[in-house]
Amino acid sequence: MTCDRALSFAGEGTPAGRCAVRVVAAPDAPKGTHALEVHFRLEKYQPGQWLDAISHPAPPLDLSGARTQRLWIRASQATDWLTIKICDPDNPGTNRAAMEDRLAYQGKPLPAKRWVPVDLELPADPRRRDNINYLGFYVAAFNKSAPLNQDLVFHIGRFAFELPPRPAWPPKASAANVRTTPILQPPFKDDGTWLLVRDQNNQTDHPAQIVDGAVVFDADTNGWNEFLWSKPDKLPIKPLTTYRLQFDYEILRGADGAPGATFYSLVRAAGTIKEDVGWARWSPPTGAKGTRILTFTTHDMPGYHLNFGIRHQGKIRLANLSLSEVPAGKGGAK
């Protein structure tokens, strides 16, 4: 666990409870040491539900160099019901999990309020751990050994705090720069490239609008409110290919309405939610403006499309969206 990786994690709110994450000073550790704090609060047992803390590395992580990965962890309570999940698309099974196991220390539950090293054993075949695109910690909401209505806190990793470097802007041309291939350039146009979602994936009674080359959407109803999809026949996104997505945003009303409210984007294959890549969630306050730059690598699946949404309520304006293909061998697909 590095600082950069810890900062990429996101929690969630579900009908079963909440999960929140943040980077904090590590308890019972030397001064200057930080950790990822994962805070679960299970409010009711519910079949088929989990509380997740998730990171989608972009570009994916290459862990082919070492099968065993050491993770330092400190639990606020003795437990054997925290599960770690690590995925690589080259693994078999629906979830493509390289590892999915409850965390334990020397075959016993994690002790309370003590740092312990946990050695994670990944698949022996390096090809099944060289393209890690999902890292997660979760509590199953149907596991009744996990107590209800209590703060269940874990500190994960021990690292120095370092803000991720901000790239120079505007970028300067350099022979060392990766030369990407533009696929889509701004502005937004009503030319058939985009679907303004108005079905069961959008809980409001209205779609987004394209206004002056930008997309504006106001979510005034709780739920998963997806508002903008690219059309695969108009904007083909190829399997096993790396892309760079960039767009500007303006928060016209901050995400609210219920726990877990957030703005989000992802890239989804046709007919399944199990091959998603490029997940990003952000919740800046009203009036915030910024630019997001994301890199993602598709799995061996057809029909990928860009997907933008608001979890619960909020209002956003998207503009200046561009999509470029990153060539293989330049930090891109293998």
C-alpha positions in Angstrom: 0.0 0.0 0.0 1.4 3.4 -1.1 0.1 6.8 -0.4 -1.0 7.2 -4.0 -2.8 3.9 -3.9 -4.5 4.8 -0.6 -5.8 8.1 -2.0 -7.4 6.3 -4.9 -9.8 4.3 -2.6 -13.5 5.2 -2.4 -16.2 4.0 0.0 -19.9 3.7 -0.5 -23.4 3.8 1.1 -25.8 1.0 0.6 -29.2 -0.1 2.2 -27.1 -2.2 4.6 -24.8 0.5 5.9 -21.9 2.7 5.0 -18.1 2.5 4.3 -15.9 5.6 4.5 -12.2 5.9 3.6 -9.5 8.5 4.3 -5.7 8.7 4.7 -4.8 9.5 8.3 -1.8 9.5 10.7 -1.2 5.9 11.5 -2.0 5.0 15.1 0.7 3.3 17.2 3.3 4.1 14.5 6.3 6.4 14.2 5.6 10.1 13.7 5.0 10.9 10.0 3.6 7.4 9.2 0.2 7.4 7.5 -2.3 4.7 6.7 -5.5 4.1 4.8 -8.4 4.2 7.3 -11.4 2.1 6.3 -14.5 2.7 8.4 -17.4 0.3 8.2 -20.8 0.7 9.9 -23.2 -2.2 9.2 -26.7 -1.1 10.0 -28.7 -4.2 9.1 -28.0 -7.7 7.8 -29.1 -8.0 4.2 -28.7 -11.0 1.8 -26.6 -10.4 -1.3 -25.1 -7.0 -0.1 -21.6 -6.0 0.8 -19.9 -2.8 2.1 -16.9 -2.1 -0.1 -13.8 0.1 -0.1 -12.6 0.0 -3.7 -9.7 1.2 -5.9 -9.5 0.7 -9.7 -5.8 1.2 -10.5 -5.3 3.0 -13.8 -3.1 2.0 -15.4 -3.3 -1.5 -13.9 -0.7 -2.7 -11.4 1.9 -5.2 -12.4 2.6 -7.6 -9.5 4.3 -10.2 -11.6 7.6 -9.6 -9.8 6.6 -11.2 -6.5 3.9 -13.7 -5.8 3.8 -12.9 -2.1 2.7 -9.3 -1.2 3.0 -8.1 2.4 0.2 -5.9 3.8 0.3 -4.2 7.2 -3.0 -3.9 8.9 -4.4 -2.8 12.3 -8.0 -3.7 13.3 -9.8 -1.8 16.0 -11.5 -5.1 17.0 -10.5 -8.7 16.7 -12.1 -10.0 13.5 -12.0 -12.7 10.8 -14.7 -11.2 8.6 -12.8 -8.5 6.6 -12.2 -9.8 3.1 -9.6 -8.6 0.6 -10.3 -9.0 -3.2 -7.7 -8.5 -5.9 -8.7 -8.9 -9.6 -6.8 -9.5 -12.8 -8.7 -10.1 -16.1 -6.5 -13.2 -16.9 -8.0 -15.1 -13.9 -10.9 -17.6 -14.4 -14.3 -17.1 -12.9 -17.0 -14.5 -13.0 -15.0 -12.0 -10.8 -11.6 -12.7 -12.3 -10.2 -12.7 -8.8 -6.5 -13.3 -8.3 -7.3 -13.5 -4.6 -10.5 -13.2 -2.5 -10.0 -14.3 1.1 -10.8 -13.2 4.6 -7.8 -11.6 6.2 -6.2 -13.5 9.1 -2.9 -13.5 11.0 -1.1 -16.8 11.5 -4.3 -18.6 10.9 -6.2 -16.7 13.5 -8.5 -13.6 13.6 -6.8 -10.3 13.2 -5.9 -9.1 16.7 -7.4 -5.9 18.2 -5.3 -2.7 18.2 -2.1 -4.2 17.0 -0.2 -3.9 13.7 0.4 -7.2 12.1 1.9 -8.2 8.7 -0.3 -10.3 6.5 1.3 -12.1 3.6 -1.0 -12.3 0.6 -0.4 -15.3 -1.8 -1.3 -14.5 -5.4 -1.5 -17.0 -8.2 1.8 -18.7 -9.2 1.4 -17.8 -12.9 2.7 -14.2 -13.3 0.3 -13.6 -16.1 -2.6 -13.8 -13.6 -1.1 -10.9 -11.4 0.5 -8.6 -14.0 -2.6 -6.5 -14.8 -4.4 -5.8 -11.5 -7.3 -3.6 -12.2 -9.3 -4.0 -8.9 -8.3 -3.7 -5.2 -11.0 -4.0 -2.6 -11.8 -4.6 1.1 -15.3 -5.6 2.0 -17.6 -6.8 4.8 -20.4 -9.1 3.7 -23.7 -7.6 5.0 -25.2 -11.1 5.4 -22.3 -12.3 7.8 -23.9 -12.1 11.2 -20.6 -12.4 13.0 -20.1 -8.8 12.0 -21.7 -6.6 14.7 -24.5 -4.1 13.9 -24.4 -0.4 14.5 -20.8 -0.3 15.6 -17.8 1.6 14.2 -15.6 -1.1 12.6 -12.3 0.5 11.8 -9.2 -0.8 10.0 -5.9 0.9 9.3 -4.2 -0.5 6.2 -0.6 0.1 5.1 2.1 2.2 6.6 3.6 4.9 4.4 4.8 8.5 4.2 2.2 11.0 3.1 2.9 12.3 -0.4 0.5 14.3 -2.5 0.5 12.9 -6.1 2.5 15.1 -8.5 0.4 17.5 -10.6 1.4 17.4 -14.3 2.5 20.7 -15.8 -0.3 22.5 -17.6 -0.4 23.2 -20.4 1.8 20.2 -21.3 5.0 20.9 -23.2 5.9 18.9 -26.3 8.7 16.4 -25.7 10.2 13.5 -27.6 9.7 11.5 -24.5 5.9 12.2 -24.4 3.6 9.3 -25.3 2.0 9.9 -28.6 -1.6 9.1 -28.3 -4.1 8.7 -31.1 -7.2 11.0 -30.8 -10.5 9.2 -30.9 -12.9 11.9 -29.9 -12.5 15.7 -29.5 -14.7 18.4 -27.9 -17.2 19.9 -28.0 -20.2 17.7 -27.2 -22.5 17.5 -30.2 -26.0 16.1 -30.8 -24.6 14.0 -33.7 -25.6 10.5 -32.5 -22.3 9.8 -30.5 -24.1 10.2 -27.2 -27.2 8.7 -25.5 -28.9 11.0 -23.0 -30.2 8.3 -20.6 -33.9 8.4 -19.8 -34.7 4.7 -18.9 -34.6 2.8 -15.6 -30.9 3.7 -15.2 -31.9 7.3 -14.6 -34.3 7.7 -11.7 -35.3 11.3 -12.5 -38.1 12.2 -14.9 -35.7 14.1 -17.3 -32.6 13.4 -19.4 -29.4 15.5 -19.5 -29.2 18.3 -22.0 -26.5 19.3 -24.5 -26.1 23.1 -24.1 -23.4 25.2 -25.8 -21.1 22.2 -26.4 -21.4 20.9 -22.8 -23.7 18.4 -21.1 -25.7 19.5 -18.1 -27.6 17.2 -15.8 -29.6 17.8 -12.6 -30.4 14.8 -10.5 -33.2 15.5 -8.0 -34.1 11.9 -7.1 -32.1 9.4 -5.0 -30.7 6.3 -6.7 -28.2 5.5 -9.4 -28.8 8.3 -12.0 -26.8 7.6 -15.1 -27.2 10.4 -17.6 -24.7 10.1 -20.4 -23.5 7.0 -22.4 -21.4 6.9 -25.5 -22.8 4.7 -28.3 -20.5 1.8 -29.2 -21.4 2.0 -32.9 -20.5 5.7 -33.0 -17.5 5.6 -30.6 -15.9 2.2 -30.8 -13.8 1.3 -27.7 -11.7 -1.8 -28.6 -11.0 -4.8 -26.3 -7.6 -5.1 -24.6 -6.7 -1.5 -25.4 -5.6 1.4 -23.2 -7.2 4.8 -23.5 -6.8 8.2 -21.9 -10.0 10.1 -21.1 -10.0 13.8 -20.2 -12.9 16.1 -19.4 -13.7 19.4 -17.5 -16.4 19.5 -14.9 -18.3 22.2 -13.0 -20.3 21.3 -9.9 -23.6 23.3 -10.1 -24.9 21.6 -6.9 -22.8 19.3 -4.7 -23.7 15.6 -4.4 -26.2 15.0 -1.6 -29.6 13.4 -0.8 -28.3 10.2 1.0 -25.1 8.6 2.3 -22.7 7.7 -0.5 -23.8 10.5 -2.8 -21.2 11.1 -5.4 -20.5 12.0 -9.1 -19.0 9.1 -11.0 -17.7 7.8 -14.3 -16.8 4.4 -15.6 -16.4 2.3 -18.8 -18.8 -0.6 -19.2 -18.9 -3.6 -21.6 -22.1 -4.6 -23.4 -24.5 -6.6 -21.3 -22.5 -6.9 -18.0 -21.4 -4.9 -15.0 -18.7 -7.4 -14.1 -16.1 -6.1 -16.7 -16.2 -2.4 -15.7 -13.0 -0.5 -16.0 -12.0 3.1 -15.3 -14.2 3.6 -12.2 -13.8 7.1 -10.7 -15.9 8.8 -8.0 -15.5 12.4 -6.8 -17.6 14.7 -4.6 -16.4 18.3 -4.8 -18.6 21.1 -3.3 -21.0 23.4 -5.1 -19.1 25.7 -7.4 -16.0 23.6 -7.8 -14.4 23.4 -11.3 -11.7 21.1 -12.5 -10.3 18.7 -15.0 -10.1 14.9 -14.6 -7.6 12.7 -16.6 -8.2 9.0 -16.4 -6.3 6.1 -18.0 -8.1 2.7 -18.4 -7.5 -0.6 -20.2 -10.4 -2.6 -21.5 -10.8 -6.4 -21.0 -11.4 -8.8 -23.8 -15.0 -7.9 -24.1 -17.1 -6.2 -26.8 -19.2 -3.1 -26.8 -17.5 -0.9 -24.2 -19.0 2.6 -23.7 -18.3 5.6 -21.6 -20.8 6.1 -18.7 -21.4 9.1 -16.5 -23.7 9.3 -13.5 -24.7 10.8 -10.2 -25.3 8.6 -7.2 -28.3 10.2 -5.5 -28.6 14.0 -6.1 -26.5 16.8 -7.5 -26.1 18.9 -10.6 -23.0 18.9 -13.0 -21.8 20.4 -16.2 -19.3 18.4 -18.4 -17.3 19.9 -21.2 -14.2 19.6 -23.3 -14.2 15.8 -23.3 -11.5 14.0 -25.3 -10.6 10.3 -25.7 -7.3 9.0 -27.0 -5.8 5.6 -27.6 -2.5 4.9 -25.9 -0.2 2.7 -28.0 1.0 -0.6 -26.6 4.4 -0.5 -25.0 3.9 3.1 -23.9 2.3 2.4 -20.6 -0.7 1.0 -22.5 -2.2 -2.4 -23.3 -0.1 -5.5 -23.5 
